[in-house]
């Protein structure tokens, strides 16, 4: 009673105000990416959200959300005293915050307040539910209930709330999880989406299908208790297995687009890049990019089709992976498919400017986000040998000058620092035989590592570095 009286007193003192910007949610700002000729390549959105009117959301979906989130939504005035009292009692018993008493109206207001907060406010909201913010939330919830209808509050809530997997709002969630519009959802599908609101990650049908089914059935049970669905509808929905579409990632569609996204965030900061409607013109040639992706896949498929190809092919991996996803969706044990099908990469650069015209870092971004064109950096190894020879011959040495092909100790090349470590500098072959003095051009042509190392020292390391800079 003290808690309820205190809330009422605070609300009366605050007055009927509403949060700034408490309007219907619009589609989120986005990065629009264009190629060098001004052709639109794609649009990346921070939030995958498709606002729809309440009439486009089936009544059973509305009922499912109300049943699990705010059972007295249609009768309270923004704050549910019974829910607040129950949450206060249980939290007192647990010695912490184990349950909240927020109504749908409060949740909607909280989402608006957090989206409009400063960075410091956001940090505070994550670490603790401050009394001042909670008071504002209560105040705005009551004021909102007095200014617009219940239907409009529910419509706004259903368009802004997060369902997991990057989906904000019921329409984006319906498309993302089931590949259909919200208006076409079944009773069981509506219940599953409503269950996600409690904890989208924990109840993800892709990652934890058993938990997703459990929360779906719980929501169906609540709906049955509240007489929102019939016994026949309940029985039919509970008997069905979960069935969701293949997981996709709409914000990372390819290696090329992901590269632009990363560069935009690095240059502008996440908030500016993702929230302020940035338009980016790239050096890409969109036609060349599509050709590069197509040719890479075609070329690797051709290699895999050769007689005697002994490794798993992309097609085989794709089929095995699809079966594993089906097992996971049914909640059955999964053994991950073998990895390592043939990969490749493409990088086309404008030699005059250094601008990237096309890039593809692998065969399937959803299988692996590792960009082999740009992230696969490895030591040059003996690929550097011709540079050593070119530097030597540009600084007064001759191809016929002799160099000694003999053992080099690690101390000599300072492996392990100035003092070095015990052992022999690595040779080019396991069955290597040192052959003594030989012409430098022969040492280079045959990749005789020890001899080439000596050729580099004869040239001088400073001269070698300067030559490589110019090259």
KAHU-V557494 format. One record per pair of residues at least 12 apart in sequence whose C-alpha atoms are under 8 Angstrom apart, sorted by sequence separation. I is the first residue (numbers start at 1). J is the second residue. D is the distance in Angstrom with one decimal. If there is no record, write none. Layout:
I & J & D
I & J & D
This chain:
31 & 43 & 5.6
32 & 44 & 6.5
87 & 99 & 5.3
157 & 169 & 7.8
158 & 170 & 5.7
159 & 171 & 7.5
170 & 182 & 6.6
203 & 215 & 7.2
324 & 336 & 7.0
346 & 358 & 7.4
347 & 359 & 4.6
360 & 372 & 8.0
361 & 373 & 4.8
410 & 422 & 6.4
413 & 425 & 7.9
440 & 452 & 7.5
30 & 43 & 6.4
31 & 44 & 5.0
87 & 100 & 5.5
221 & 234 & 7.4
301 & 314 & 7.7
324 & 337 & 7.6
346 & 359 & 5.4
347 & 360 & 6.7
360 & 373 & 6.6
361 & 374 & 7.3
409 & 422 & 7.5
410 & 423 & 5.7
30 & 44 & 5.4
31 & 45 & 6.4
87 & 101 & 5.5
220 & 234 & 6.3
345 & 359 & 7.6
346 & 360 & 5.1
359 & 373 & 7.0
409 & 423 & 6.2
410 & 424 & 5.4
30 & 45 & 4.4
86 & 101 & 7.5
321 & 336 & 7.6
345 & 360 & 5.5
346 & 361 & 6.6
409 & 424 & 4.7
410 & 425 & 5.2
440 & 455 & 7.2
29 & 45 & 6.4
30 & 46 & 6.5
84 & 100 & 7.4
85 & 101 & 7.9
196 & 212 & 7.7
321 & 337 & 6.1
345 & 361 & 4.8
408 & 424 & 6.1
409 & 425 & 5.6
28 & 45 & 6.5
29 & 46 & 7.2
83 & 100 & 8.0
84 & 101 & 4.7
195 & 212 & 7.7
220 & 237 & 7.9
320 & 337 & 6.2
344 & 361 & 7.1
345 & 362 & 5.4
407 & 424 & 7.0
408 & 425 & 5.5
28 & 46 & 6.8
83 & 101 & 4.8
84 & 102 & 7.5
220 & 238 & 7.6
344 & 362 & 5.5
407 & 425 & 7.4
28 & 47 & 5.9
83 & 102 & 7.6
174 & 193 & 7.9
196 & 215 & 7.9
343 & 362 & 5.9
344 & 363 & 7.1
428 & 447 & 7.0
28 & 48 & 7.6
173 & 193 & 7.5
192 & 212 & 6.8
195 & 215 & 5.5
317 & 337 & 6.9
343 & 363 & 6.4
428 & 448 & 6.6
28 & 49 & 6.9
80 & 101 & 7.4
192 & 213 & 7.3
195 & 216 & 5.8
217 & 238 & 6.0
317 & 338 & 7.4
427 & 448 & 7.8
428 & 449 & 6.1
27 & 49 & 5.9
80 & 102 & 7.6
194 & 216 & 7.8
260 & 282 & 7.9
317 & 339 & 7.6
427 & 449 & 6.2
27 & 50 & 6.3
79 & 102 & 7.3
80 & 103 & 6.6
170 & 193 & 7.9
192 & 215 & 6.9
193 & 216 & 7.8
426 & 449 & 8.0
427 & 450 & 7.2
27 & 51 & 6.7
79 & 103 & 6.2
113 & 137 & 7.9
192 & 216 & 4.4
195 & 219 & 6.4
317 & 341 & 7.3
26 & 51 & 6.5
78 & 103 & 6.7
191 & 216 & 5.2
192 & 217 & 8.0
194 & 219 & 7.3
425 & 450 & 7.6
25 & 51 & 6.9
79 & 105 & 7.8
191 & 217 & 7.5
312 & 338 & 8.0
347 & 373 & 6.3
78 & 105 & 5.7
79 & 106 & 7.3
110 & 137 & 6.1
192 & 219 & 7.6
314 & 341 & 5.7
345 & 372 & 5.9
346 & 373 & 6.2
407 & 434 & 7.1
78 & 106 & 6.8
109 & 137 & 6.2
188 & 216 & 7.0
191 & 219 & 5.6
213 & 241 & 7.8
312 & 340 & 7.4
313 & 341 & 5.4
314 & 342 & 7.1
344 & 372 & 7.3
345 & 373 & 5.2
406 & 434 & 5.3
191 & 220 & 6.1
213 & 242 & 6.5
312 & 341 & 5.5
313 & 342 & 6.8
405 & 434 & 5.7
406 & 435 & 6.9
73 & 103 & 7.0
163 & 193 & 6.9
311 & 341 & 6.9
312 & 342 & 7.9
405 & 435 & 5.7
406 & 436 & 5.7
73 & 104 & 7.0
106 & 137 & 6.1
109 & 140 & 6.8
311 & 342 & 8.0
405 & 436 & 4.6
70 & 102 & 7.9
106 & 138 & 6.6
109 & 141 & 6.3
164 & 196 & 7.3
188 & 220 & 7.4
404 & 436 & 5.3
405 & 437 & 5.7
70 & 103 & 5.5
163 & 196 & 5.9
209 & 242 & 7.4
404 & 437 & 4.2
405 & 438 & 7.1
69 & 103 & 7.2
70 & 104 & 6.0
106 & 140 & 7.9
163 & 197 & 5.8
403 & 437 & 5.4
404 & 438 & 6.4
69 & 104 & 6.7
106 & 141 & 5.3
162 & 197 & 7.0
165 & 200 & 7.8
402 & 437 & 5.9
403 & 438 & 5.7
105 & 141 & 5.6
161 & 197 & 7.9
164 & 200 & 4.7
402 & 438 & 5.2
403 & 439 & 6.2
163 & 200 & 5.8
164 & 201 & 6.5
205 & 242 & 7.6
402 & 439 & 4.4
403 & 440 & 5.7
66 & 104 & 7.9
162 & 200 & 7.9
304 & 342 & 7.7
401 & 439 & 5.5
402 & 440 & 5.6
405 & 443 & 7.8
105 & 144 & 7.9
205 & 244 & 7.4
400 & 439 & 4.8
401 & 440 & 5.8
105 & 145 & 7.7
164 & 204 & 7.6
399 & 439 & 6.5
400 & 440 & 6.0
403 & 443 & 7.8
206 & 247 & 7.3
399 & 440 & 5.4
400 & 441 & 6.6
300 & 342 & 6.9
398 & 440 & 7.7
399 & 441 & 4.8
408 & 450 & 6.3
300 & 343 & 7.3
405 & 448 & 7.0
407 & 450 & 6.7
300 & 344 & 7.3
405 & 449 & 8.0
406 & 450 & 6.3
108 & 153 & 7.9
405 & 450 & 5.6
406 & 451 & 7.0
187 & 233 & 7.5
404 & 450 & 7.8
405 & 451 & 4.5
404 & 451 & 5.4
105 & 153 & 6.6
108 & 156 & 7.5
296 & 344 & 6.9
403 & 451 & 5.7
105 & 154 & 7.8
108 & 157 & 5.3
111 & 160 & 7.7
188 & 237 & 5.0
296 & 345 & 7.1
403 & 452 & 7.8
104 & 154 & 7.5
107 & 157 & 7.8
111 & 161 & 7.7
187 & 237 & 6.5
188 & 238 & 7.2
296 & 346 & 7.1
404 & 454 & 7.2
403 & 454 & 6.7
105 & 157 & 7.6
108 & 160 & 7.5
188 & 240 & 7.9
389 & 441 & 7.8
403 & 455 & 6.5
104 & 157 & 7.1
108 & 161 & 7.5
293 & 346 & 7.9
292 & 346 & 6.7
389 & 444 & 6.9
386 & 444 & 7.1
79 & 138 & 6.9
385 & 444 & 6.6
78 & 138 & 7.6
79 & 141 & 7.1
385 & 447 & 7.5
397 & 459 & 7.5
78 & 141 & 5.0
79 & 142 & 6.8
389 & 452 & 7.9
392 & 455 & 7.1
78 & 142 & 4.7
388 & 452 & 7.4
392 & 456 & 7.0
395 & 459 & 6.8
77 & 142 & 6.1
78 & 143 & 8.0
178 & 243 & 7.6
179 & 244 & 8.0
382 & 447 & 7.1
78 & 144 & 7.6
178 & 244 & 5.0
179 & 245 & 6.2
292 & 358 & 6.8
297 & 363 & 6.2
389 & 455 & 7.5
392 & 458 & 7.8
78 & 145 & 5.8
177 & 244 & 5.4
178 & 245 & 5.2
292 & 359 & 7.3
293 & 360 & 6.1
296 & 363 & 7.6
382 & 449 & 7.9
385 & 452 & 7.1
388 & 455 & 7.4
389 & 456 & 7.8
392 & 459 & 5.1
77 & 145 & 6.0
177 & 245 & 5.7
289 & 357 & 7.1
292 & 360 & 7.1
388 & 456 & 5.9
391 & 459 & 7.2
395 & 463 & 7.7
77 & 146 & 7.8
176 & 245 & 7.5
177 & 246 & 7.9
288 & 357 & 7.2
289 & 358 & 4.6
177 & 247 & 7.5
288 & 358 & 6.2
289 & 359 & 6.7
176 & 247 & 7.7
284 & 355 & 7.9
289 & 360 & 8.0
176 & 248 & 7.6
283 & 355 & 5.6
284 & 356 & 6.1
285 & 357 & 5.3
286 & 358 & 7.7
391 & 463 & 7.3
392 & 464 & 7.6
283 & 356 & 5.8
284 & 357 & 4.2
285 & 358 & 6.5
391 & 464 & 5.6
283 & 357 & 5.7
284 & 358 & 5.7
74 & 150 & 7.0
388 & 464 & 6.8
391 & 467 & 5.9
4 & 81 & 6.5
391 & 468 & 7.7
246 & 325 & 7.9
4 & 84 & 7.6
4 & 85 & 7.2
387 & 468 & 7.1
3 & 85 & 7.3
1 & 85 & 7.7
3 & 88 & 8.0
244 & 329 & 7.5
243 & 329 & 6.9
22 & 109 & 7.8
242 & 329 & 6.6
242 & 330 & 6.7
241 & 330 & 6.7
19 & 109 & 7.6
22 & 112 & 7.0
21 & 112 & 7.8
62 & 154 & 8.0
19 & 112 & 7.7
19 & 113 & 7.3
54 & 151 & 7.4
54 & 152 & 7.7
54 & 154 & 7.7
54 & 155 & 5.0
53 & 155 & 6.5
256 & 358 & 7.5
256 & 359 & 5.7
255 & 359 & 7.2
256 & 360 & 6.3
255 & 360 & 5.7
256 & 361 & 8.0
254 & 360 & 7.8
255 & 361 & 5.8
52 & 159 & 7.0
255 & 362 & 7.7
51 & 159 & 5.4
50 & 159 & 7.4
49 & 159 & 7.5
255 & 365 & 6.5
49 & 160 & 7.8
254 & 365 & 5.8
253 & 365 & 7.3
57 & 170 & 7.9
57 & 171 & 8.0
255 & 369 & 7.2
255 & 371 & 6.4
249 & 366 & 7.7
48 & 166 & 5.9
49 & 167 & 6.3
50 & 168 & 7.8
51 & 169 & 7.0
248 & 366 & 7.6
47 & 166 & 6.4
48 & 167 & 5.1
49 & 168 & 4.9
50 & 169 & 6.9
52 & 171 & 6.9
209 & 328 & 6.7
47 & 167 & 6.9
48 & 168 & 5.8
49 & 169 & 5.9
51 & 171 & 7.0
209 & 329 & 5.5
210 & 330 & 7.8
18 & 139 & 7.8
19 & 140 & 6.3
47 & 168 & 6.4
50 & 171 & 5.9
207 & 328 & 7.7
209 & 330 & 6.7
210 & 331 & 5.4
17 & 139 & 7.1
18 & 140 & 4.9
49 & 171 & 7.4
50 & 172 & 5.6
206 & 328 & 7.0
209 & 331 & 5.3
16 & 139 & 7.0
17 & 140 & 6.0
18 & 141 & 7.8
49 & 172 & 5.4
206 & 329 & 6.3
208 & 331 & 7.6
11 & 135 & 7.5
15 & 139 & 7.4
16 & 140 & 7.3
48 & 172 & 6.4
58 & 182 & 7.1
61 & 185 & 7.9
205 & 329 & 6.7
10 & 135 & 7.3
14 & 139 & 6.7
18 & 143 & 5.9
57 & 182 & 5.6
58 & 183 & 5.3
16 & 142 & 7.5
17 & 143 & 5.8
18 & 144 & 6.2
56 & 182 & 6.9
57 & 183 & 5.1
58 & 184 & 7.7
61 & 187 & 7.4
64 & 190 & 6.5
65 & 191 & 7.8
68 & 194 & 6.9
11 & 138 & 7.1
16 & 143 & 5.0
56 & 183 & 5.4
58 & 185 & 7.5
60 & 187 & 6.5
64 & 191 & 5.6
68 & 195 & 7.1
7 & 135 & 7.9
11 & 139 & 5.4
61 & 190 & 4.8
65 & 194 & 4.9
60 & 190 & 6.9
61 & 191 & 7.1
64 & 194 & 5.8
65 & 195 & 7.9
25 & 156 & 6.8
24 & 156 & 5.8
61 & 194 & 7.6
25 & 159 & 6.8
25 & 160 & 6.6
68 & 219 & 6.2
67 & 219 & 7.1
68 & 222 & 7.1
64 & 219 & 6.7
67 & 222 & 6.2
64 & 220 & 7.6
67 & 223 & 6.0
64 & 223 & 6.5
67 & 226 & 7.6
63 & 223 & 7.4
63 & 228 & 6.7
60 & 228 & 7.7
60 & 229 & 7.9
48 & 250 & 7.9
46 & 251 & 7.7
44 & 250 & 7.9
45 & 251 & 6.7
44 & 251 & 5.6
46 & 274 & 5.5
45 & 274 & 6.8
46 & 275 & 7.2
31 & 273 & 6.8
30 & 273 & 7.9
31 & 274 & 6.3
38 & 281 & 6.9
30 & 274 & 5.8
29 & 274 & 6.8
30 & 275 & 6.5
32 & 277 & 7.5
34 & 279 & 7.7
36 & 281 & 6.2
41 & 286 & 6.9
29 & 275 & 5.2
30 & 276 & 7.1
31 & 277 & 5.7
32 & 278 & 6.4
33 & 279 & 6.2
34 & 280 & 6.1
35 & 281 & 5.7
36 & 282 & 5.5
28 & 275 & 7.4
29 & 276 & 6.0
30 & 277 & 4.8
31 & 278 & 4.9
32 & 279 & 4.8
33 & 280 & 5.0
34 & 281 & 4.8
35 & 282 & 5.0
36 & 283 & 4.8
39 & 286 & 7.6
29 & 277 & 4.9
30 & 278 & 6.5
31 & 279 & 5.8
32 & 280 & 6.1
33 & 281 & 6.1
34 & 282 & 6.0
35 & 283 & 6.0
36 & 284 & 5.6
37 & 285 & 7.4
31 & 280 & 7.1
33 & 282 & 7.2
35 & 284 & 4.9
36 & 285 & 6.0
35 & 285 & 5.7
35 & 286 & 5.9
